[in-house]
């Protein structure tokens, strides 16, 4: 485990050296940890420098979050200040890790699952110059974290892969279905996929994700 800018992380260095290798950042969901998505590393193309980050809020041993969720008081379902803080820390982390490892700042890919996917939307929509390819898995665009869309921002290079289970009992499919029209209205390139699954990735979802990654 390493640490940078107050964020703990695991890494798989590139197996294929380039002048400037691309970064692939993995952001886990609520109650998970940096080991979860790091299991993808063996299937990720050799040129990527893979980083899996750990949530900055500890829930219990081995369980972390990027922001707290109130499961009782629906008026304050998400802790918005914590989410914004985590988003901004992740953006700073991207800047610092790309400088530290001499990575390609113009070719940053982010995979986010659940809470990590929700933050990935917020990163891309607020800092489109910091990321290029975004995979949002079992998440949705939370407007409280995205804020007002700035027409001055350049979203033209963004490319999204979105996937969701139609039987998801944690984040309803209807929430995820808002993502495609949201991105289409901004002329942002995207693929949207639904699977007969719950809150997780079935083999076909994983296959489609890796296919997308290898084609970008």
N, C-alpha and C positions, 0 to 999 in steps of 0.2 A: 504494500500500500504506500502510495506517495501522497504528498500534500502540496497544494499551490493555491494561493489566494483564499485560504481558509476552507478549501474543498479537498476532500480526500478522493483518490482515484486509483484505478487499476489501468494498466496500459499493455497493449501489444504493439511493439514497434513494427514498422514496415518490414516485410520480408523481401521487398523489391525496392531498392534505393532509387529515388529520383532526385533531381536538383532540388525540388520542393515537393514533398509528399503531401497528399490531401489528408485532412483530419476527418475522422468519423467519431462523433461524440454520442455516447449512449446515456440516456437519462431515464432512470427507473421510475416506477410508480409508488404510490402511497403504501407504506408498510413493508417495502422491499429493501434491497441494498444493491451495492455496486456489482455484486457477483451475478445478479439475475440476468441482465442483458449481455454481460460479458461472455456468456455461453455462446453468443453469436460469433465470437471472434474467429473461431477456426474456419468459418465459412465466408468470411469477409475477404475480398480480393487483397492480394499481397501488398499492393501499393499504399493501402490506407494505414495511417497511424491511428490505432483504435484506442479510445479513452472511454472508460466507464466511470462515471462520477457517483459519489454517495450523497444522498440528501443531507442538508445541513441541520435538520431538526431530528433529534433522536426520539423515537416513540418507545422503544424497549430494546433489549439486547438483539442486535442484528436487524433491527427494523427502523427505517428512517423515512422521512418525508421532506418535501420541498416547501410545504405549507400545511398547517393544521386544517382538519375538516371537522366541523361541528355536526355530528349526526343527530343531535336533539333539536337544536334551535335552527330551523330552516331559514330564518331571516338572516342568519350569519353562517351560511353553509360553508363557504370558503373564507379562509383568513386572507383577505386581499392584500394587506400590507406585507405579509410574509411572502406571498406569491410574487409580488413585484420585487421585493428584496432578492429572492432567489433568482428570478429572471435576470436582474441586473448583475448579480454575482456570476451567473453563468456566462453572460456576455463578456464580463471582465476576464473570466477564466479562458474563454476562447481567444481573446486578445493575447493573454499572457502565455498560454500553452503553445500557440502558433509561433510566437516570438522565441520562446525558450527552445523549442524543438526545430526551429527553422522550417515551418510548414507553410503550405500555400494558403494564404489568407483569402484568396479568391475562390477556393474550392473546399468549403467546409460543409460536411454532411452531418445532420443530426437525426438520430433515432430516438423517439420518445414513446414510452408506454404509459397509458392512463394519465396520471398526474404529470408525468414527463412529457406526454404528448400535448397536454393542455399548455404547459409552459413553452413547448416548441412552437406552437402557434403564436404565442405572445412574443417570443424572441424574433421570429421571422417577420411578423407584422410591424414590430416597433424598430427592429434593427435589420432590415433586409440586406444591408450591405455586409453584414457579418456572416451570413449563411447563404447557401446555394440550394442544397437538396435537403428536404425535410420529410421524414417518415413519421406520421402521426398514427400510432397504433392504439386502438381502443380509447380514444380521447375525443375532444370536441373543441371548437373555438369559443372560449369563455370571454365574452366581451368586457367583463369587469377587469380582466387582465390585459386585454388588447387595447382598450380605450378607443378613442375616436380615430378613425382612419385619416391619415394625413395624405391628401392628394399630391403633395410635393415629393413624397417618397417614391423611389424607383423599385417596383416589385417585379420588373421584367425578367430578371434572371432566376427567380424562385421556381422551384419544381417540387411539388408535393406528391407523396404516396400516402393515401389514407385507407385504413382498413378498420373494420368493426364487425363484431359478432351480432347477428340479428337476435340472439337469445341472451344478450348481455344484461344481467340483472344489477350491475353496478352503475354503468353509464348507459342509459337507454339509447337504442339505435336511433331514435328520433333526434336526439341531440347531435349525434355524429352526422346525420343526413343533412344538417344545415351547412356542413363544411363545403360541399361542392358548389352550391349556388353562391355561397359567400366568396369563394375563391374565383369562380367563373365571372362574377360581377366585377372583379378587379383585374380580369384577364390574366390570372395567374395559372400557369400550367399545373395540372393535377390529374392524378389517377385516383378513382374512388372504388373501393372493393368492399363487398359484404360477404360474410361467411356464416354458415349454419354452426355457430359456436357461441360460447359465453364470453366471459371477460378474460380473454387470452388468445393465443395464436394457435390455430390448427395447422397441420402440415402444409395444406395448400396455401394458406396465408403466408407462411414462412417462405415457401417456394416462390410465390409471386413477389414478395419483398426482395429476396436475393436476386431475382431476375431483373427487377427494376434497378437495383443497385449496380448490377454489372452492365446495364445499358446506359447509365447516365454519363 
